């Protein structure tokens, strides 16, 4: 994680491929974002969906106001200012 991101961590998110971060979303703005990244496994490589294990198959970013895992209102959190 870069120095300009803050991650929301909760016990309810047990997914390795999903995280909630406060990150830059365009040139001027920051927001809370649910980031889900699908990394290739041996199965995807054998099916021809990726060249090697660990390749990114897809990635999705979704603006959020609440943590989709624990329900905490993220807009109440005051992230570090950089």
ZIPESUL-V257348 format. One record per backbone hydrogen bond with DSSP energy under -1.0 kcal/mol. NH is the residue of the N-H (numbers start at 0). CO is the residue of the C=O. E is the energy in kcal/mol with one decimal. If there is no record, write none. Layout:
nh:NH co:CO e:E
nh:NH co:CO e:E
//
This chain:
nh:4 co:1 e:-1.4
nh:5 co:21 e:-1.6
nh:7 co:19 e:-3.0
nh:13 co:11 e:-1.1
nh:18 co:34 e:-2.3
nh:20 co:32 e:-2.6
nh:21 co:5 e:-3.5
nh:22 co:30 e:-2.5
nh:24 co:28 e:-2.7
nh:25 co:28 e:-1.2
nh:30 co:22 e:-2.1
nh:32 co:20 e:-2.9
nh:33 co:61 e:-3.2
nh:34 co:18 e:-3.3
nh:35 co:59 e:-2.7
nh:36 co:16 e:-2.6
nh:37 co:57 e:-3.0
nh:39 co:54 e:-3.1
nh:44 co:40 e:-1.9
nh:45 co:41 e:-2.6
nh:46 co:42 e:-1.7
nh:47 co:44 e:-1.3
nh:48 co:43 e:-2.6
nh:53 co:39 e:-2.4
nh:54 co:51 e:-1.9
nh:56 co:37 e:-3.2
nh:57 co:37 e:-1.2
nh:59 co:35 e:-2.8
nh:61 co:33 e:-2.1
nh:63 co:31 e:-2.1
nh:66 co:71 e:-2.6
nh:70 co:66 e:-1.7
nh:73 co:64 e:-2.2
nh:74 co:64 e:-1.2
nh:76 co:73 e:-1.4
nh:78 co:76 e:-1.0
//
